[in-house]
Amino acid sequence: VESSEGSGQMHSVFIDEEGHIYAAGNNNKGQLCLGLGDSESRIFPTRIDLPSDESAKSAAVGGEFTLILTNSGRVYGCGSNEF
């Protein structure tokens, strides 16, 4: 879980034993990885779609982004692309 300093906004990601990944929380910048143009926040964990041959190995979150490391070594990112 990560939160932006002083904003009160945060999101979380969860990986199950089978490598499925879920996200919940603030999604104002698309940081839940739920599809292009989806900025609706979620109060319940929602499964993130990865390519069918991929499973999540690890994930990292920041205030407005999520990074997902897969079993094949690929990294997927979503959210704000601002510095």
Secondary structure, 3 states (H helix, E strand, C coil): CEECCCCCCEEEEEECCCCCEEEEECCCCCCCCCCCCCCCCEEEEEEECCCCCCCEEEEEEECCEEEEEECCCCEEEEECCCC
